[in-house]
Amino acid sequence: MKWKGRRKSTNVDDRRFRGNTRRFRVPSIQTILFLLQIIKPLLKSKFGIFILIVGGFLYFSGFNPLSLESTSKSDTSQNRQADDEKAAFISTVLADTEDIWRDIFAKAGYRYTEPKLVLYRGSTSSGCGYASAQMGPFYCPTDQTIYIDLSFYDELELKYGASGDFAQAYILAHEVGHHVQNLEGTLQKVQNAKQQSFGKKAQNALQVRVELQADCYSGIWANRAHKTKDILEEGDIEEALNAASSIGDDRLQKQATGYVSPDSFTHGSSKQRMSWFLKGFKSGDLKSCNTFKL
């Protein structure tokens, strides 16, 4: 994807190197046993007790003093440079989505409110509660913010084989699609429908339609961004389709359990996700993204 030299979004809250912002949690048994080996000799002197008090305060504040050594070793200038470039790329893609959706909304007679984006590694707080790498990227309608732990992109490539910068752009554009749904009122309507539906199966089916529409909106962004900014390079669309396939419910379930349970799908199958992205990309028209009238 061609992205360098274009503006970066100013709606990015970069928390990657602020440390773990999660509130205090009870340490594991293994951690306690390890700490006891350190604490016992420190209790024999006033200076040692002072160190324990300071260390305890930092730990309960969400900072683990034991991680300093490993962090300093792993946070090399090369890793930092690569991480910064990835953050710059994501900020540029976000700016592209702002331009495209602002134009779409304006032509329809509406004002587009830009979402915020939080970049982090490890964990952080969000308007929807605690956020961690295990949750993957998500959109919180409460604070209209997208949360992305950059390590998810590492996992996307290493664990699921979905490499390439446009695979990352597709993920972000999908989350922006949820923001568009929020502005349209779709998320609230679906939430109301879920509360009136009977059974988890029906609720899951509604959520699948929400996710597939966000995939379609992602395709719309790719279509219009290429027309106005000439962003696409050879293989980019294939990267997005590979990512969509890699995180389809059927494929993830098969990898995790060995079998597939369609009634428990919440994002759609690999085939569905690829299909709806392509619909948006080929048409560039919101009318093609009505997943609620299949």
C-alpha positions as CSV (number, residue, x, y, z in Angstrom):
1,M,0.0,0.0,0.0
2,K,1.3,3.5,-0.9
3,W,1.0,5.6,2.2
4,K,4.2,7.6,2.9
5,G,4.1,11.3,2.4
6,R,0.4,11.7,3.3
7,R,-1.0,13.4,6.4
8,K,-1.4,11.5,9.6
9,S,-4.5,11.7,11.8
10,T,-4.4,13.9,14.8
11,N,-7.0,11.7,16.5
12,V,-4.4,9.2,17.8
13,D,-3.7,8.6,21.4
14,D,-0.4,6.7,21.5
15,R,-0.1,4.7,24.7
16,R,2.4,2.2,23.5
17,F,5.2,3.2,25.9
18,R,3.3,4.5,28.8
19,G,3.5,1.2,30.7
20,N,0.6,-1.0,31.7
21,T,-2.4,1.2,32.5
22,R,-4.4,-1.7,33.9
23,R,-5.6,-1.3,37.5
24,F,-4.2,-3.5,40.2
25,R,-4.8,-7.2,40.0
26,V,-3.8,-10.0,42.4
27,P,-0.5,-11.5,41.4
28,S,-0.3,-15.2,40.5
29,I,1.0,-17.9,42.9
30,Q,4.1,-18.2,40.9
31,T,4.8,-14.5,41.1
32,I,4.2,-14.5,44.9
33,L,6.6,-17.4,45.4
34,F,9.2,-15.6,43.3
35,L,8.7,-12.3,45.2
36,L,9.1,-14.0,48.6
37,Q,12.6,-15.0,47.7
38,I,13.4,-11.3,47.2
39,I,11.4,-10.0,50.1
40,K,12.9,-12.1,52.9
41,P,16.5,-10.7,52.8
42,L,15.2,-7.1,52.3
43,L,13.2,-7.3,55.5
44,K,16.4,-7.5,57.5
45,S,17.3,-3.8,56.9
46,K,15.6,-0.4,56.9
47,F,16.8,0.3,53.4
48,G,15.4,-3.0,52.2
49,I,12.1,-2.2,53.8
50,F,12.1,1.2,52.1
51,I,12.7,-0.6,48.7
52,L,9.8,-2.9,49.4
53,I,7.5,0.0,50.2
54,V,8.4,1.8,47.0
55,G,8.2,-1.3,44.9
56,G,4.8,-2.2,46.4
57,F,3.5,1.2,45.6
58,L,4.6,1.1,42.0
59,Y,3.2,-2.4,41.5
60,F,-0.2,-1.5,43.0
61,S,-0.2,1.5,40.7
62,G,-0.1,-0.8,37.7
63,F,3.7,-0.8,37.2
64,N,5.8,-3.9,37.6
65,P,9.3,-3.0,38.7
66,L,10.4,-6.6,37.8
67,S,9.8,-5.9,34.1
68,L,12.4,-3.1,33.9
69,E,15.3,-5.4,32.9
70,S,13.4,-7.4,30.3
71,T,11.9,-4.2,28.9
72,S,15.2,-2.4,28.5
73,K,16.7,-5.5,26.8
74,S,13.8,-6.0,24.3
75,D,13.1,-2.3,23.6
76,T,16.0,-1.9,21.2
77,S,16.3,1.0,18.8
78,Q,15.6,-1.3,15.9
79,N,12.4,-2.6,17.5
80,R,11.3,0.9,18.4
81,Q,11.9,2.1,14.9
82,A,9.8,-0.7,13.4
83,D,7.0,-0.1,15.9
84,D,7.0,3.6,15.2
85,E,6.7,3.0,11.5
86,K,3.8,0.7,12.1
87,A,2.1,3.4,14.2
88,A,2.8,6.0,11.5
89,F,1.2,3.7,9.0
90,I,-1.9,3.2,11.1
91,S,-2.2,7.0,11.7
92,T,-2.0,7.6,8.0
93,V,-4.7,5.0,7.2
94,L,-6.9,6.5,9.9
95,A,-6.5,9.9,8.2
96,D,-7.5,8.3,4.9
97,T,-10.7,7.0,6.4
98,E,-11.4,10.4,7.8
99,D,-11.2,12.0,4.4
100,I,-13.3,9.3,2.7
101,W,-16.1,9.1,5.2
102,R,-16.2,12.9,5.7
103,D,-16.9,13.2,2.0
104,I,-19.5,10.4,1.9
105,F,-21.4,11.9,4.8
106,A,-21.1,15.4,3.4
107,K,-22.6,14.3,0.1
108,A,-25.5,12.8,2.0
109,G,-26.1,16.0,3.9
110,Y,-24.5,14.9,7.2
111,R,-21.5,15.8,9.2
112,Y,-19.0,13.1,9.9
113,T,-17.6,12.9,13.5
114,E,-14.2,11.4,13.4
115,P,-13.4,8.5,15.8
116,K,-10.4,8.5,18.2
117,L,-7.8,5.8,18.0
118,V,-5.8,4.4,20.9
119,L,-2.6,2.5,20.1
120,Y,-1.2,0.4,23.0
121,R,0.8,-2.7,23.8
122,G,-0.2,-5.0,26.6
123,S,-3.3,-3.5,28.2
124,T,-5.1,-0.2,28.8
125,S,-8.4,1.3,29.9
126,S,-11.2,2.1,27.6
127,G,-14.7,3.6,27.7
128,C,-16.0,0.0,27.5
129,G,-13.8,-1.4,30.3
130,Y,-10.4,-3.1,30.4
131,A,-8.6,-3.7,27.1
132,S,-5.9,-6.2,26.4
133,A,-4.1,-7.8,23.5
134,Q,-6.1,-10.9,23.9
135,M,-9.3,-9.0,22.9
136,G,-8.0,-7.9,19.6
137,P,-8.9,-4.6,17.9
138,F,-12.3,-3.3,18.9
139,Y,-14.5,-0.2,18.7
140,C,-16.1,1.2,21.8
141,P,-19.3,3.2,21.0
142,T,-19.3,4.8,24.5
143,D,-16.3,6.9,23.8
144,Q,-16.3,6.6,20.0
145,T,-12.8,5.2,20.1
146,I,-11.0,2.4,18.3
147,Y,-8.5,0.4,20.4
148,I,-5.6,-1.5,18.8
149,D,-2.8,-3.4,20.5
150,L,-0.1,-3.4,17.9
151,S,0.9,-6.9,18.9
152,F,-2.3,-8.1,17.3
153,Y,-0.8,-7.3,13.9
154,D,2.3,-9.4,14.9
155,E,-0.1,-12.3,15.8
156,L,-2.1,-11.8,12.6
157,E,1.0,-12.5,10.6
158,L,2.8,-15.1,12.7
159,K,-0.2,-17.1,13.9
160,Y,-2.7,-16.7,11.1
161,G,-0.5,-16.1,8.2
162,A,-2.1,-12.9,7.2
163,S,0.8,-10.6,6.4
164,G,1.1,-7.3,4.6
165,D,0.3,-3.7,5.4
166,F,-3.0,-3.7,3.6
167,A,-4.1,-6.6,5.9
168,Q,-3.5,-4.2,8.7
169,A,-5.3,-1.4,6.9
170,Y,-8.3,-3.7,6.4
171,I,-8.6,-4.4,10.1
172,L,-8.5,-0.7,11.0
173,A,-11.0,0.2,8.2
174,H,-13.3,-2.5,9.6
175,E,-13.3,-0.9,13.1
176,V,-13.9,2.5,11.5
177,G,-16.9,0.8,9.8
178,H,-18.3,0.1,13.3
179,H,-17.9,3.8,14.0
180,V,-19.9,4.6,10.9
181,Q,-22.6,2.2,12.1
182,N,-22.7,4.0,15.4
183,L,-23.2,7.3,13.8
184,E,-25.9,5.8,11.6
185,G,-27.7,4.4,14.6
186,T,-27.3,0.8,13.5
187,L,-25.4,-0.3,16.6
188,Q,-28.1,0.9,18.9
189,K,-30.9,-0.6,16.7
190,V,-29.1,-4.0,16.8
191,Q,-28.6,-3.8,20.5
192,N,-32.3,-3.1,21.0
193,A,-33.2,-6.0,18.7
194,K,-30.8,-8.3,20.7
195,Q,-32.7,-7.5,23.9
196,Q,-36.0,-8.4,22.2
197,S,-34.7,-11.6,20.6
198,F,-35.0,-15.0,22.1
199,G,-31.9,-17.1,22.6
200,K,-28.2,-16.7,21.9
201,K,-28.4,-18.0,18.4
202,A,-30.6,-15.1,17.3
203,Q,-28.4,-12.6,19.0
204,N,-25.3,-14.1,17.4
205,A,-27.0,-13.9,13.9
206,L,-27.6,-10.2,14.4
207,Q,-24.0,-9.6,15.4
208,V,-22.8,-11.4,12.4
209,R,-24.7,-9.0,10.2
210,V,-23.1,-6.1,12.0
211,E,-19.6,-7.4,11.4
212,L,-20.2,-8.3,7.8
213,Q,-21.5,-4.8,7.1
214,A,-18.3,-3.4,8.7
215,D,-16.3,-5.6,6.3
216,C,-18.3,-4.1,3.5
217,Y,-17.7,-0.6,4.7
218,S,-14.0,-1.4,4.8
219,G,-14.2,-2.4,1.1
220,I,-15.9,1.0,0.4
221,W,-13.1,2.8,2.0
222,A,-10.5,0.8,-0.1
223,N,-12.5,1.6,-3.3
224,R,-12.8,5.3,-2.7
225,A,-9.3,5.8,-1.2
226,H,-7.8,4.2,-4.3
227,K,-9.8,6.4,-6.6
228,T,-8.8,9.6,-4.8
229,K,-5.4,8.8,-3.4
230,D,-4.1,5.9,-5.6
231,I,-3.2,3.8,-2.6
232,L,-3.3,0.3,-3.9
233,E,-0.3,-1.7,-5.0
234,E,-0.3,-5.2,-6.6
235,G,-1.4,-7.8,-4.1
236,D,-3.1,-5.4,-1.6
237,I,-6.6,-6.7,-2.1
238,E,-5.4,-10.2,-1.8
239,E,-3.8,-9.3,1.5
240,A,-7.1,-7.9,2.8
241,L,-9.0,-11.0,1.6
242,N,-6.4,-13.3,3.2
243,A,-6.9,-11.4,6.5
244,A,-10.6,-11.6,6.2
245,S,-10.4,-15.4,5.6
246,S,-7.9,-15.9,8.4
247,I,-10.2,-14.4,11.1
248,G,-13.5,-16.0,9.8
249,D,-15.4,-17.7,12.6
250,D,-15.3,-21.1,10.9
251,R,-11.5,-21.0,10.5
252,L,-10.9,-19.8,14.0
253,Q,-13.2,-22.4,15.5
254,K,-11.6,-25.2,13.5
255,Q,-8.1,-24.2,14.7
256,A,-9.2,-23.9,18.3
257,T,-11.5,-26.9,18.7
258,G,-11.3,-29.0,15.6
259,Y,-14.9,-28.5,14.6
260,V,-17.3,-25.7,13.5
261,S,-20.4,-24.4,15.2
262,P,-22.3,-22.0,12.9
263,D,-24.8,-21.1,15.6
264,S,-22.1,-19.5,17.7
265,F,-20.6,-17.4,14.9
266,T,-20.3,-13.7,15.8
267,H,-18.3,-12.3,12.9
268,G,-19.2,-14.5,9.9
269,S,-17.4,-17.3,8.0
270,S,-14.3,-16.7,6.0
271,K,-16.3,-16.9,2.8
272,Q,-18.8,-14.4,4.1
273,R,-16.2,-11.9,5.3
274,M,-14.3,-12.0,2.0
275,S,-17.5,-11.7,0.0
276,W,-18.8,-8.6,1.8
277,F,-15.4,-6.9,1.7
278,L,-15.4,-7.4,-2.1
279,K,-19.0,-6.1,-2.4
280,G,-18.0,-2.9,-0.8
281,F,-14.8,-2.7,-2.8
282,K,-16.3,-3.3,-6.2
283,S,-19.3,-1.0,-5.7
284,G,-18.0,1.8,-3.5
285,D,-21.7,2.3,-2.6
286,L,-23.3,2.0,0.8
287,K,-26.4,0.6,-0.7
288,S,-24.5,-2.6,-1.5
289,C,-23.7,-3.1,2.2
290,N,-27.2,-3.9,3.6
291,T,-26.4,-7.1,5.3
292,F,-29.7,-7.0,7.2
293,K,-31.6,-7.9,4.0
294,L,-29.8,-11.1,2.9
